[in-house]
Amino acid sequence: MVEERIVAADPVDNPAEYQREMVALLGGQDPVDVLGATVAALHRLTDGVPAELLDRRPEPEEWSVTEVLGHIWDAEVALSWRARLILAQDTPPLHGYDQVAFARLARPGFGELLDAFAAMRGPNLVMLRAVPAQSWQRYGVHSERGDVSLRLLVETSAGHDVAHLRQIEKTLAAVR
């Protein structure tokens, strides 16, 4: 399985352009609101879809809907940890991870994975909605992207959700 490109820029080779593309996907929407709408969007897209279709890859080297959700869940784990580091420490290191290697790890089925994602996203939203205005400029130092403010981290994460929800729509259309 190879990494699927959801925007033109590579997140490791061209992190600034990748971040710009992710933020542009928000179209001016509040990133916390976008993050808050993702679980409902996932339910809307997948409710009633048979597990066999959720697990079917549109092409042999492309991710299934379940695999895309697994990647979104991995990204949520990273957001959760990185946001807490930025809020609790001064300029903490933020480590990158190999998303393709993470995608190979064992996962539960789609329904259980969606429940786990929702259970993690909820508390993260509570935390983000309580961040004081001055704390949005706090930052950490990402191993691949350099200085990343909490605002940019959240905007990029919200754009990531938008991109992968679009990918799920396309994947479902291809496997039906």
Rosetta blueprint (number, residue, H / E / L):
1 M L
2 V L
3 E L
4 E L
5 R L
6 I L
7 V L
8 A L
9 A L
10 D L
11 P L
12 V L
13 D L
14 N L
15 P H
16 A H
17 E H
18 Y H
19 Q H
20 R H
21 E H
22 M H
23 V H
24 A H
25 L L
26 L L
27 G L
28 G L
29 Q L
30 D L
31 P H
32 V H
33 D H
34 V H
35 L H
36 G H
37 A H
38 T H
39 V H
40 A H
41 A H
42 L H
43 H H
44 R H
45 L H
46 T H
47 D L
48 G L
49 V L
50 P L
51 A H
52 E H
53 L H
54 L H
55 D L
56 R L
57 R L
58 P L
59 E L
60 P L
61 E L
62 E L
63 W L
64 S L
65 V H
66 T H
67 E H
68 V H
69 L H
70 G H
71 H H
72 I H
73 W H
74 D H
75 A H
76 E H
77 V H
78 A H
79 L H
80 S H
81 W H
82 R H
83 A H
84 R H
85 L H
86 I H
87 L H
88 A H
89 Q L
90 D L
91 T L
92 P L
93 P E
94 L E
95 H L
96 G L
97 Y L
98 D L
99 Q H
100 V H
101 A H
102 F H
103 A H
104 R L
105 L L
106 A L
107 R L
108 P L
109 G L
110 F H
111 G H
112 E H
113 L H
114 L H
115 D H
116 A H
117 F H
118 A H
119 A H
120 M H
121 R H
122 G H
123 P H
124 N H
125 L H
126 V H
127 M H
128 L H
129 R H
130 A L
131 V L
132 P L
133 A H
134 Q H
135 S H
136 W H
137 Q H
138 R L
139 Y E
140 G E
141 V E
142 H E
143 S L
144 E L
145 R L
146 G E
147 D E
148 V E
149 S E
150 L H
151 R H
152 L H
153 L H
154 V H
155 E H
156 T H
157 S H
158 A H
159 G H
160 H H
161 D H
162 V H
163 A H
164 H H
165 L H
166 R H
167 Q H
168 I H
169 E H
170 K H
171 T H
172 L H
173 A H
174 A H
175 V H
176 R L
